[in-house]
Amino acid sequence: MDNEARWRDVDSHLVGELVEEDDALVGARELGRERGLPAIEVAPNQGAFLALVAQMTGARRVLELGTLAGYSTIWLARAVGPEGRVTTVELDPRHAAVARENLDRAGLAYRVDVEVGPALDVLSDLVDAGSDPYDLVFIDADKVNMAAYLELALRLTRSGSVIVGDNVVRRGAVVDPTSDDPSVLGARAFLHALGNDPRLEATALQTVGSKGWDGFAIARVC
Ligand SMILES: C[S@@+](CC[C@H](N)C(=O)[O-])C[C@H]1O[C@@H](n2cnc3c(N)ncnc32)[C@H](O)[C@@H]1O
């Protein structure tokens, strides 16, 4: 058995033992496939991880960049509870429409604002509007702008807020000095900014599993 097959098997085992994916979550992923959206949502155990981070930090206001079909949004919207709110930002109106349908079916639409547009613009507008701070920011849109998203996230958070960035390892390409892939360069700039900003305490972890070899970074705003 090759490594990737074993990673997938272990992920299946972990999900089977630990993660309860109900009809709304399974249905959200399936509707995304039916409508031709790419299969790039977080894995079930990663969704559960995000929800645990939200719950452990008592997050009530969550900002998500990159909605796709709303799979991770459902995990986060459940984690914030009925009084909580999630703002999720999606560039592609077709993705946003599928996400709205999924959130509606999950009975969570009232907790979630789906903002359609480039995340750089939407975040700048939130800053300009004097938005209340978010407790948790999940950065999972394009990777090119990750460092810019971090800078804006710092203007939309408070001391103690948590920022999570996904896909920062990219099958190890993040350390390939010859790579000119804009997503790799974006992830690298994001990690550099996380590690060199005195306003943040951060770490990153590599992951393997059903989504291959990747990793996420997690930071606390000082
Ligand atoms: C990895 S997917 C998000 C997956 C989702 N968080 C989940 O786990 O279910 C990335 C999404 O970001 C969106 N996106 C790409 N560039 C964007 C941008 N500049 N602003 C906002 N969203 C963007 C894509 O259309 C795509 O739907």
The ligand as a Gaussian input file, in Angstrom:
#p B3LYP/6-31G(d) Opt

LIG

0 1
 C      -10.644000      25.889000      -0.654000
 S      -12.143000      26.612000      -1.172000
 C      -12.973000      26.923000       0.350000
 C      -13.385000      25.659000       1.029000
 C      -14.293000      25.860000       2.215000
 N      -13.665000      26.727000       3.208000
 C      -14.571000      24.535000       2.856000
 O      -13.651000      23.973000       3.489000
 O      -15.707000      24.020000       2.714000
 C      -11.656000      28.214000      -1.684000
 C      -12.801000      29.111000      -2.104000
 O      -12.271000      30.445000      -2.149000
 C      -12.858000      31.113000      -3.224000
 N      -11.985000      32.239000      -3.604000
 C      -10.920000      32.225000      -4.449000
 N      -10.386000      33.441000      -4.550000
 C      -11.107000      34.253000      -3.745000
 C      -11.044000      35.632000      -3.428000
 N      -10.115000      36.424000      -3.968000
 N      -11.955000      36.132000      -2.581000
 C      -12.895000      35.320000      -2.007000
 N      -12.999000      34.000000      -2.276000
 C      -12.126000      33.474000      -3.124000
 C      -12.998000      30.055000      -4.305000
 O      -13.977000      30.422000      -5.253000
 C      -13.364000      28.818000      -3.480000
 O      -14.763000      28.674000      -3.419000

